[in-house]
């Protein structure tokens, strides 16, 4: 059995570039998704209501593009501070996405409660029954 994790007892010494490589290999996708978020935000800002929330996708897009840039810098120079900066930006991105998912779930629950109560009221008043 000769896989890279076979020697768990010994602490292998990897360079910063070796540790960055798995994430850095996806930096092109990070930039692409970041740019798509920015485009989504710009398109969202074209509507009157959308202008209120357009900053969210733009912010997350900028975070991803910056994280990819810092990651690329860390990979090329071996700069640990650039790697830490990239991780911090990724953390912020995931926190924002998590909060947005929680808000979305809460809104969905409220939606179902509201329309469930409305349906129950209509049923109670006989508005949905045929006479």
matplotlib code that plots the C-alpha trace (Angstrom):
import matplotlib.pyplot as plt

x = [0.0, 1.9, -0.4, 0.6, -1.1, 0.5, 3.0, 0.7, 3.1, 5.7, 5.1, 6.0, 7.6, 5.8, 6.7, 4.1, 3.7, 3.0, 0.3, -1.3, -1.3, -4.7, -6.6, -4.5, -5.4, -8.9, -8.0, -9.3, -12.7, -12.6, -12.0, -14.7, -17.3, -16.3, -16.7, -20.1, -21.2, -20.0, -22.0, -25.0, -24.8, -24.5, -27.5, -29.5, -28.6, -30.4, -33.8, -35.2, -35.7, -32.5, -30.3, -30.9, -29.4, -27.0, -24.1, -24.2, -23.2, -20.8, -19.1, -18.9, -17.6, -14.9, -14.0, -13.5, -11.4, -9.2, -8.9, -7.8, -5.3, -3.8, -3.7, -1.8, 0.6, 1.2, 1.8, 4.3, 6.2, 5.7, 4.3, 2.5, 0.8, -0.8, -2.1, -3.5, -5.2, -6.7, -8.1, -9.5, -11.3, -12.6, -13.8, -15.7, -17.2, -18.5, -19.9, -21.8, -23.2, -24.1, -26.0, -27.8, -28.8, -30.1, -32.1, -33.5, -34.6, -36.2, -38.0, -39.2, -40.6, -42.4, -43.8, -45.2, -46.6, -48.3, -49.8, -50.7, -52.6, -54.3, -55.3, -56.6, -58.6, -60.1, -61.0, -62.6, -64.7, -65.7, -64.3, -62.7, -65.7, -68.2, -71.8]
y = [0.0, 3.0, 6.0, 9.4, 9.0, 5.6, 7.2, 9.0, 8.6, 10.8, 14.4, 15.0, 18.2, 19.9, 23.3, 26.0, 25.5, 21.8, 22.6, 25.3, 23.1, 21.4, 24.7, 26.6, 24.2, 25.5, 29.2, 29.7, 28.4, 30.7, 33.7, 32.5, 32.2, 35.5, 37.3, 35.6, 36.9, 40.4, 40.2, 38.9, 41.8, 44.4, 42.9, 42.8, 46.5, 47.4, 46.9, 49.3, 46.7, 44.8, 47.8, 47.3, 43.8, 44.0, 44.7, 41.1, 39.2, 42.0, 41.7, 37.9, 38.0, 40.5, 38.3, 35.2, 37.1, 38.6, 35.1, 33.6, 36.4, 36.1, 32.3, 32.8, 35.2, 32.7, 29.9, 31.8, 33.5, 31.0, 34.0, 32.6, 35.9, 35.8, 32.3, 33.5, 36.5, 34.1, 31.9, 34.9, 36.0, 32.5, 32.3, 35.6, 34.3, 31.1, 33.0, 35.3, 32.3, 30.6, 33.6, 34.0, 30.3, 30.7, 33.9, 32.0, 29.1, 31.4, 33.2, 29.9, 28.8, 32.1, 31.8, 28.4, 29.5, 32.5, 30.6, 27.7, 30.0, 31.7, 28.3, 27.1, 30.4, 29.9, 26.3, 27.3, 30.0, 27.6, 29.8, 26.8, 24.5, 24.1, 24.9]
z = [0.0, -1.2, -1.2, 0.0, 3.4, 4.3, 6.6, 9.0, 11.9, 10.3, 9.6, 5.9, 5.0, 2.2, 0.6, 0.6, -3.2, -2.6, -0.1, -2.3, -5.5, -5.0, -4.4, -6.9, -9.7, -9.4, -9.4, -12.9, -11.9, -8.9, -11.2, -13.6, -10.8, -9.3, -12.7, -13.2, -9.7, -10.7, -14.0, -12.1, -9.7, -12.6, -14.3, -11.1, -10.5, -13.7, -12.0, -9.4, -6.7, -7.8, -7.1, -3.4, -3.4, -6.4, -4.1, -2.6, -5.8, -6.8, -3.3, -3.4, -7.0, -6.0, -3.0, -5.2, -7.8, -5.1, -3.4, -6.7, -7.2, -3.8, -4.2, -7.5, -5.8, -3.0, -5.4, -7.5, -4.7, -1.8, 0.2, 3.3, 3.9, 0.4, 1.2, 4.4, 2.6, 0.1, 2.8, 4.7, 1.5, 0.9, 4.5, 4.0, 0.8, 2.5, 5.5, 3.1, 1.2, 4.4, 5.7, 2.4, 2.5, 6.1, 5.1, 2.1, 4.2, 6.8, 4.0, 2.5, 5.9, 6.3, 2.8, 3.5, 6.8, 5.3, 2.3, 4.6, 6.9, 3.9, 2.5, 5.9, 6.3, 2.8, 3.6, 6.9, 5.3, 2.5, -0.2, -1.9, -1.7, -4.4, -3.6]

ax = plt.figure().add_subplot(projection="3d")
ax.plot(x, y, z, "-o")
ax.set_aspect("equal")
plt.show()
